[in-house]
Amino acid sequence: MTEQRFNHKIPRRTFLKVCAAAAAAGLTACGKTQAAAALPELTVGSDNYPPFIYLNNDSTPTGIDVDIATEVFARMGYAVRFEIIDWEQKTNLVESGAIDCIWSCFSMDGREQLYRWVGPYMVSRQVVAVNADSGIETLADLAGKTMMVQSTTKPEEIFLAGTDPRIPQFGELLSAEDRSVQYAMLNCGYVDAIAAHEAAILRYMQDCNANFRILEEPLLVTGIGVAFALNDTRGLDEKLTETLAAMRADGTMKQIVGKYLPDPEKYLEVDALEP
């Protein structure tokens, strides 16, 4: 088959107009790109923890913490990049400078001396969930049962410490590095109960149509915050504290949380937390 070539001549005046428009568009796009690139970037270390942080359909990080962090750092003059990290290595990563901070529904309780904290910016309930048809109604009913948690989380810490008189002796306590494993294990009936942030369990129940039931009595009501390394002297924590307060005052925090959770005021009552 003979290749056909077409040679359309464009009038000089039209050609010049097209070039001018293209140049203008290029300069505008270039200006926007340069403006974005001019912002210093902060790397936030996170876990995949819906509804606080997760990947949407086009693999873009989204969620409560993503929206809050993006807005607050933009107000501070920074771009932000979210990196899903090995959660068990979070302390090493922030202390080494591999990430700038840890931000992923991170409970402050009992960790006050480990990091330079900003927060609490939200309240979280650590709770136990069972299958809806389970006979487990209270924490005391967990005696002899198999419990599963995500490793290095607050529930694991509570159970291993053995200092809470409400918590009975389990038949077995299992830990998994991947948070999603505990949900699958409970769904399949391989464990009797799991423990995690209430908002995360509710989100899983919604997304996966899981028939779980959350025990009424929480393990812990705690504040969640943003963790910087103890040796971080850049002053980011102080500026972040001020800017989050401004976002709370102008209603931005309530608006963001309300996109993902009903009754957002309940999750913003940080002043009600015990000192």
N, C-alpha and C positions, 0 to 999 in steps of 0.2 A: 504494500500500500504506500502510495506516495505521500510523504509528509507535507502538509499544507501549512504555509506560513502566511500570516495576515499582517499587513503593515498599515495601521491606521494613523493617519497624520493628525496631530492635534494643533489647532491654531495657536500661534505664539502667545496671544493674549490669554487664552484659556490655560495654556501650560504654565504661564507665570503666576496666574491666580491659584492654580493647584499647588504649585511649589510653595507659594507664600502661606497657604492654609496649612500645608503639611509641616512647614517649618514652625509655624505658630503652635500647632498641636504638639509637635515634638518638644518645643521649649517648655510648654505647660507641663507635659508629662515628666520631662526631665526635672523641672523645678520641684514637682511633687515628690519624685523619687529621691532627689537630693535632700529635700526637707526631712523626709522620713529617715533617710540614712544618716542625717546629721544628729539625730537623737541618740544619745548613748543608750546601749541596750543592757538590760538586766536579765539574768537567767534565773527563772523560778523553778526549783525542783519540786515535783509533785508526784502523787500516785494517781492511778486511774480510779477515781472515787466519785461516781455519780451520786447526787447531782452537783457536787462541788467542782469536779473536773472530769471530763470525759471527751472522747473524740466524736464529733457529729458525723453525718453521712459522708462528708467530703474530707474526713480525717483532720478537721480543724479542731483544736482544743476549744471547749466551751464549758459552761457551767457557772455556778455562783462565784467560786473563787477566781475563775478566769475573768469574768466580767468586772468583779471588784478590782482585781489587780491591774487589769488593763486601764481602767478609768483612773484609779488612784495614781499609778505611776505616770500616766499621761499628764495629769495635773502637776506632777512633780518634774516633768520634763524628760521622762524616760520612755523608751520603747521596751516591750517586755517579750521574752521568749519563754515558753513553757517546755520543760523537758521531763518526760516520765522517767523517773529514776528507780534504781533498786532501793526500795524503801528501807531495807535493813541497813543500807550504807549512807543514809541521809546525813547523819552527823559528820561522818568523814568527808562527805562531799561538800558540805557547807564550810567546814573548817579549812579544807584545802583550797577553797576558792573556786572549785569546779562549778558550783552554783552560787548565786548571790544570797538566796534565802530559801527556806522551806515553807511552802504554802499549799496545803492540801487537807483542809478540815483537820488540823493538827491540834490535839488537845494539849493545853498548857499544864494541867493539873499534874503535880509531881515532877514536872520537868523544868520548874522555874529557874533552877540554878544551872541548867545545861546550855541555855542559849540566851541571846539578847532578844527579848520578846517585844513584839508589838501586839497589843490586844489586852483583853479579848475583844474581838470585833463582832463575834456571834456567840450564841449559846448552843450547846449540843447536849443531847441526852444519849448516854451510852446505855443500850438496852439489850435484853435477851429476846430472841425470837424462836418460836417453835412452829411446827406444822399445825394448821388450824384444828385438826382432829386429835391433837395430842392431849393427854391427860395432865400435862404439866401446866399448872395454873399460877404457881408462885416460885420464887427463887428456891425455897426450901424443897420443892418437888424435884429439884435437879439432882438430889442425892442419888449417887450410883449411876447417873446418866452419862452419856458421851457428849461432851461439849466441844465445839470447834470455833477457833478464832483466827484472825490474821496475825501473823507473827509481828512482834515489836509494837503492837498496838496497846492502847490503854486496857481493854478487857483482858488481854493476856497478862499484863502486869498485875492487874487486880487478882486474877485467879491464882497466879503463881505466888503472889505474896502471902495469900492465905490469912490475911489479917481482918477481913470483913466477916463479922460473925453471921451475917445473913447468908453467906455462901457455904453450902454444904460440901462434902467430899464427893467429887465426881468419880464415876467409874473410870473415865479416861478424858484427858484434855489433849486435843489435837490442835496443832498450829500449821498454817499454810502460808507460804510467802505471797501467793496470789489470792487476793481478796475474793475473787469470783468463785474459787473452789469451795469455800464454806457454804455459799448459797446453793451450789449444785449438790453438795453432800446432804444438805438438809432437805432439799427438794426431792431427792431420791430416797430419803429415809435412812441414809447411812449413819447419820448422827442425830441425836435427840434435840439439840439446840445449838444456836450460834449467838454470838454477841458482837455488836458493832454500833456505829452511830445510827440513831433512829432514822434520820433523814435518808441515809444511804439504803437502809433496809426498805423503807417505804418506796423509794425510787425503784429498787429492784422488783418489788412486788407489783408495781405499776407497769414497768416495762416488760416483765416476763410473765405476768399474770400468775404470780406465785401465791399460793394460798397459805400464807404464814399468819401467825398471830403474835403480836408483841406483848410480853408480860407487862402488867401495869406498873410494877415497881421498877424504877430504873436502877442500873448499877451505879451510875454516876451522872450528875448534872454538872457540866464543866464548860469553861470558856475555851474557844478555839482562837488561835493566834498565828502570827507570822514569825518565824524563827530565823534570826541572823546568828552568825558565829559570835562567840563571846569576845573574840579579838578583832571584830569588825568595828573600826573607829571612823567610818565614813560619815556617820550621822544620818544615815538613811532611816534608821529606826525612829529617830525623833521626828524627822520630816514626815514619815509615813503615819505616825501617830496623829500629828496635827491634821494631815489631809484626810485621813479616815474620819476624824471628828467632824470636819467640815462636810463630808459626804453624808454623815449621819444627820447633821443639822439641816441640810438642804433637801433631805428626802431621797437622795440617790440610793442609799443603802436599802431602804425599804422598797424602792422600785425594783432594784436588781433581785433581791431575795424573793420578792413577790412573783417574779417571772417563773420561779422554779418550785416554790413551796407555798402552800396556803397559810394564811395567818402569819405573815412575815414578822409582825411585831413581836410574836412569841420568841422568835429566834434572835431578836435584837435587844432583848432585855438583859443586857450585860450588867447593868447596875444592880440587878437583883441577885447576882452571884455572891456567895459568901466570900469575904476577903481571905 
